[in-house]
Structures are given as C-alpha cells and as structure tokens.
C-alpha cells in the first residue's frame, strides 16, 4: 500500500560536517579516541568483510551514558562529479542531533569509494543508456549492512529495531536494503532517494528514468520493511513526477511505502535533509511514522 501526503512546516537546526581522519587497514576497528562535545562525536572504523581488510570511516554520535540505545544509520549521497568523491564528508549533523535527542546512537559511515574510506567505487550503474540502478543500490546496501552488523554487536547498541536513513544515493541504497529484509531493521527513511539525477550537469535531467522506476519496482517485489519517502516539489535531481512513479512502482510490486511531497525548499529541494533549516520541514512526518512503527 502507498499513502500520499503533502506537508509544509518551518525549521531551526544546525548542520556541520562530519570529519574523517587518516588511517591504515592495519589499525584496529572500533572507536578511535574519546567521545567529544555535546553529541559525544567519535570516529569509528568499521570492517568491510566484502572488501578484504578495508575499514569504513564512520562518525558516531550518541547520548550520555553507556547503556544500550537504539541504532540509527544515516547514509550519504553521491556527488555528481566523480572528482568530488575522495573529498566527501557527510553533512547531517542537524538530523543526527535530532536523533540523538530521541535516544539513538547515530552512525554515519562513509562507503567504499568515498572520502577517507577510499578503495574502488562500487556503486557505479554503468553506461547511461544501460544503467543498472538495481545493482548499484545493492552495492550501497552491502556497506550499510556491514555498518549494521558491526554496530549491533557493540555493548552501547541494542541489536534490534534499527532505523536506516538515507539521502539521495544513500536513500536509494536504503531502499535496496529493504529488498533484503534484514531482520534487525524496523523501518527506513528515504530522503530524495534515487540515482542518475542531474545527468550531464543539467537540472531535472535523469540518466534513464524508466530504468530507475523499474528498479524501484524490483526492490518492492521482496521488500517488507516499512519505508517513508520524503521528496520536495523543487528537487532538481528527482522531480515530483519521477519520485512519485518510483514510489508507486515500489508499492505496486508489494513494498510498504508512504510517499510525502513537501513544498519547495530553498533553491534545490534535494538539499532538504542536509540543510540546517530542513529538520522542521520533515520532523512531524518522521515522528508520526516512527510512532506508527514502534520506534
């Protein structure tokens, strides 16, 4: 089933970059240094068993205390320009702060091919005219799964009822993860998820939109995890027609999708989740969704 809603609200939030620090594969996984600041920010190294001895650079935010807390994994997008991938730093501090206040341990991994994690870029969808968006998303999902598998073994994290959040390519990978139905995952938040947007540097130009819709339907065939889709009217990567088609294809195939189209945000609604002013736009919708799913 799919539910469509249209909302418009206000927000005040602070968004600062995630910082990663140099390391080698020989360094041990786990926390590096001590937690710092009000959000107890700390760099962790998460092993990637599917990529040899590579570790995934990750920032962890968490509430005070050492008791077990629920886990939220936030997954970043992918820069349109390949040369920007090595410099990627996640920029979701405002959303992380909101989740920490709700009691979550918030984990922001930097996937293979990005930032200080490095390595080969696994998420390619190939040539535009033959884009394999399904495979690209599943590669993203592999790294998300690695973060979940490692963090749910830590004494500060509850091993069940995980919340997965993704923006843009990270949102698409989160939808790919839903098709695998990992038992630890209770719900998924998809902010402006998709691939192939802003093709050739042109707004509202998707590489092969029909293939994107088809891949969303493929994910929906096996997905049974509740998903919340949040897009804006002025998203320059995935316009309302395309985002709605993706959600409809996912739901028609059997996936559980609640689609929300928000009023325009800034100059490009694709930045909603990463913006300091974005939380107030989506907070009420997310709170209702989380409550409905026991989170």
Wavefront OBJ file of the C-alpha trace (Angstrom):
o trace
v 0.000 0.000 0.000
v 1.060 3.608 -0.512
v -0.070 6.777 1.207
v 0.499 10.232 -0.272
v 0.789 13.335 1.885
v 1.713 16.944 1.209
v 3.173 18.955 4.086
v 4.822 22.320 4.693
v 6.358 23.459 8.004
v 9.256 25.502 9.430
v 12.604 24.545 10.985
v 15.623 25.654 13.008
v 18.640 23.322 13.033
v 22.405 23.268 12.920
v 24.301 21.241 10.331
v 28.056 20.814 10.480
v 30.357 18.472 8.530
v 31.438 15.012 9.551
v 35.212 14.774 9.877
v 37.195 11.680 8.981
v 40.826 11.111 9.949
v 43.629 9.260 8.168
v 44.132 5.596 8.996
v 45.536 2.410 7.545
v 43.929 -1.001 7.135
v 46.234 -2.332 9.849
v 44.659 -0.134 12.505
v 42.143 -1.905 14.645
v 38.449 -1.422 14.087
v 36.212 0.219 16.648
v 36.277 3.636 18.335
v 39.238 5.927 17.782
v 39.964 8.333 20.601
v 37.409 9.615 23.082
v 33.889 10.991 22.516
v 33.868 14.773 22.178
v 31.305 17.531 22.711
v 27.611 17.545 23.496
v 26.881 14.859 20.911
v 29.869 12.740 22.026
v 31.224 12.758 18.486
v 33.715 9.963 17.827
v 35.341 8.376 14.795
v 34.922 4.625 14.465
v 36.483 2.248 11.972
v 34.076 -0.424 10.746
v 35.427 -3.529 8.977
v 34.229 -4.331 5.456
v 34.470 -8.134 5.146
v 33.432 -7.953 1.478
v 36.444 -5.734 0.681
v 39.371 -7.502 2.292
v 40.887 -5.680 5.255
v 39.469 -2.272 4.350
v 37.773 -0.282 7.114
v 34.908 2.142 6.686
v 35.391 5.568 8.243
v 32.390 6.380 10.373
v 31.292 9.118 12.733
v 29.232 8.102 15.748
v 27.076 10.455 17.810
v 25.368 9.234 20.974
v 23.526 10.308 24.115
v 25.128 10.431 27.581
v 25.688 7.171 29.435
v 26.848 3.719 28.418
v 23.556 1.833 28.408
v 22.251 0.183 25.238
v 20.490 2.534 22.859
v 18.638 2.012 19.578
v 20.719 2.403 16.422
v 20.144 4.811 13.524
v 22.378 4.541 10.439
v 22.465 7.619 8.170
v 23.716 7.048 4.609
v 25.158 9.799 2.438
v 24.566 10.672 -1.187
v 26.993 10.631 -4.114
v 28.489 13.797 -5.672
v 27.512 14.319 -9.340
v 31.191 14.880 -10.202
v 33.484 11.837 -9.744
v 36.410 14.042 -8.730
v 34.466 15.102 -5.636
v 34.082 11.579 -4.215
v 37.515 11.437 -2.494
v 36.683 14.634 -0.595
v 33.239 13.581 0.565
v 32.322 14.341 4.161
v 28.842 13.602 5.435
v 26.910 16.735 6.456
v 23.975 15.562 8.518
v 24.731 16.971 11.951
v 21.318 18.599 12.399
v 19.489 15.357 11.692
v 21.971 13.476 13.883
v 21.373 15.877 16.756
v 17.619 15.363 16.444
v 18.020 11.586 16.539
v 20.438 11.678 19.482
v 17.882 13.698 21.424
v 15.407 10.892 20.721
v 17.879 8.472 22.319
v 19.578 6.984 19.251
v 23.193 6.040 18.712
v 23.670 7.651 15.293
v 26.174 6.147 12.868
v 27.305 7.880 9.669
v 29.502 5.569 7.570
v 31.500 6.763 4.563
v 31.146 3.994 1.994
v 33.662 2.408 -0.378
v 34.996 4.812 -2.984
v 34.291 7.927 -0.919
v 36.267 10.123 1.447
v 38.894 8.550 3.682
v 37.435 5.071 3.296
v 38.757 5.054 -0.264
v 39.006 1.989 -2.460
v 37.163 1.282 -5.673
v 33.834 2.991 -6.254
v 31.466 0.041 -6.118
v 28.208 1.889 -6.729
v 28.536 2.579 -10.439
v 25.478 1.894 -12.560
v 27.425 1.727 -15.802
v 26.575 3.494 -19.040
v 23.634 5.849 -19.037
v 21.809 4.041 -21.840
v 22.067 0.741 -19.963
v 22.048 1.928 -16.377
v 21.836 -0.888 -13.832
v 20.367 1.014 -10.906
v 19.303 -2.130 -9.098
v 22.847 -3.498 -8.852
v 24.253 -0.086 -7.885
v 21.822 0.200 -4.997
v 22.597 -3.302 -3.765
v 26.300 -2.406 -3.591
v 25.402 0.558 -1.404
v 23.290 -1.785 0.713
v 26.312 -4.065 1.294
v 28.139 -1.277 3.092
v 25.038 -0.322 5.064
v 24.668 -3.951 6.134
v 28.303 -4.023 7.260
v 27.706 -0.979 9.470
v 24.590 -2.556 10.983
v 26.252 -5.936 11.534
v 29.223 -4.394 13.330
v 27.428 -1.775 15.408
v 24.672 -4.090 16.633
v 27.386 -6.187 18.278
v 28.580 -3.245 20.360
v 27.567 -3.005 24.037
v 26.188 0.529 23.562
v 23.696 -0.563 20.873
v 20.502 -2.566 21.015
v 20.778 -5.399 18.491
v 17.260 -4.975 17.089
v 14.771 -2.345 15.832
v 17.383 -0.493 13.760
v 16.386 2.665 11.902
v 18.019 3.173 8.487
v 18.079 6.652 6.946
v 19.413 7.648 3.546
v 19.656 10.723 1.340
v 19.906 10.633 -2.472
v 22.183 7.683 -3.387
v 22.120 6.739 0.294
v 18.344 6.738 0.204
v 18.395 4.560 -2.909
v 20.780 2.144 -1.203
v 18.481 2.080 1.809
v 15.597 1.060 -0.468
v 17.840 -1.634 -1.938
v 18.474 -2.810 1.617
v 14.719 -3.043 2.178
v 14.517 -5.634 -0.593
v 16.795 -7.876 1.505
v 14.618 -7.545 4.618
v 17.433 -7.616 7.208
v 15.826 -8.810 10.442
v 17.434 -6.070 12.566
v 15.871 -3.242 10.526
v 12.489 -1.960 11.713
v 11.993 0.993 9.347
v 13.644 3.040 6.595
v 13.566 6.780 5.893
v 14.242 7.674 2.261
v 15.043 11.341 1.650
v 15.186 12.150 -2.077
v 16.446 8.660 -2.903
v 17.475 7.745 -6.433
v 20.337 7.522 -8.898
v 21.208 9.077 -12.256
v 19.927 12.537 -11.400
v 21.368 15.817 -12.693
v 22.776 13.951 -15.696
v 25.240 15.946 -17.821
v 25.130 18.676 -15.179
v 21.554 19.594 -16.082
v 18.773 20.009 -13.506
v 15.711 17.773 -13.858
v 17.623 15.569 -16.258
v 17.729 11.917 -15.216
v 20.014 9.499 -16.985
v 17.349 6.865 -17.734
v 14.250 7.498 -15.591
v 12.309 4.469 -16.792
v 15.090 2.172 -15.605
v 15.035 3.888 -12.216
v 11.308 3.277 -11.884
v 11.758 -0.329 -12.999
v 14.489 -0.896 -10.394
v 12.273 0.579 -7.658
v 9.657 -1.979 -8.617
v 12.224 -4.760 -8.423
v 13.101 -3.734 -4.877
v 9.447 -3.611 -3.932
v 8.853 -7.220 -5.006
v 10.672 -8.589 -1.968
v 10.697 -5.601 0.421
v 8.525 -5.840 3.521
v 10.197 -3.212 5.716
v 8.067 -0.056 6.242
v 9.544 2.847 4.269
v 8.888 6.581 4.415
v 9.666 8.546 1.231
v 10.207 12.311 1.522
v 10.705 14.469 -1.577
v 10.171 18.135 -2.424
v 8.454 19.894 -5.299
v 11.700 21.552 -6.408
v 14.100 18.615 -6.200
v 16.462 19.199 -9.137
v 17.591 15.548 -9.220
v 14.245 13.740 -8.997
v 11.215 15.833 -9.910
v 7.764 15.099 -8.421
v 6.615 13.060 -11.396
v 9.649 10.768 -11.226
v 9.727 10.387 -7.432
v 6.015 9.552 -7.413
v 6.480 6.977 -10.182
v 9.261 5.310 -8.195
v 7.137 5.111 -5.056
v 4.143 3.799 -6.973
v 6.222 1.103 -8.691
v 7.743 0.052 -5.361
v 4.329 -0.154 -3.694
v 2.586 -1.832 -6.636
v 5.178 -4.610 -6.502
v 4.448 -5.252 -2.813
v 6.652 -2.801 -0.907
v 5.380 -0.745 2.015
v 5.777 2.893 1.026
v 4.424 6.148 2.427
v 5.193 8.940 -0.026
v 5.316 12.595 1.048
v 5.826 15.521 -1.309
v 6.829 18.702 0.527
v 6.617 22.286 -0.685
v 9.718 23.779 -2.367
v 12.782 24.070 -0.164
v 15.492 26.610 -0.939
v 16.885 26.688 -4.451
v 17.044 22.889 -4.669
v 14.820 20.682 -2.535
v 17.320 17.857 -2.939
v 19.289 19.503 -0.105
v 16.430 19.281 2.410
v 17.918 16.562 4.614
v 21.429 18.011 4.632
v 20.300 21.565 5.376
v 20.364 23.221 8.792
v 16.860 24.515 8.095
v 15.445 21.188 6.968
v 14.593 19.382 10.196
v 11.445 21.375 10.880
v 10.115 20.530 7.431
v 10.223 16.778 7.963
v 10.230 16.321 11.754
v 6.471 15.957 12.232
v 6.128 13.484 9.366
v 9.004 11.358 10.643
v 7.787 11.420 14.247
v 4.377 10.133 13.177
v 5.930 7.415 11.016
v 8.300 6.273 13.763
v 5.488 6.171 16.290
v 3.325 4.103 13.953
v 6.161 1.594 13.663
v 7.007 1.364 17.352
v 10.157 3.477 17.176
l 1 2 3 4 5 6 7 8 9 10 11 12 13 14 15 16 17 18 19 20 21 22 23 24 25 26 27 28 29 30 31 32 33 34 35 36 37 38 39 40 41 42 43 44 45 46 47 48 49 50 51 52 53 54 55 56 57 58 59 60 61 62 63 64 65 66 67 68 69 70 71 72 73 74 75 76 77 78 79 80 81 82 83 84 85 86 87 88 89 90 91 92 93 94 95 96 97 98 99 100 101 102 103 104 105 106 107 108 109 110 111 112 113 114 115 116 117 118 119 120 121 122 123 124 125 126 127 128 129 130 131 132 133 134 135 136 137 138 139 140 141 142 143 144 145 146 147 148 149 150 151 152 153 154 155 156 157 158 159 160 161 162 163 164 165 166 167 168 169 170 171 172 173 174 175 176 177 178 179 180 181 182 183 184 185 186 187 188 189 190 191 192 193 194 195 196 197 198 199 200 201 202 203 204 205 206 207 208 209 210 211 212 213 214 215 216 217 218 219 220 221 222 223 224 225 226 227 228 229 230 231 232 233 234 235 236 237 238 239 240 241 242 243 244 245 246 247 248 249 250 251 252 253 254 255 256 257 258 259 260 261 262 263 264 265 266 267 268 269 270 271 272 273 274 275 276 277 278 279 280 281 282 283 284 285 286 287 288 289 290 291 292 293 294 295
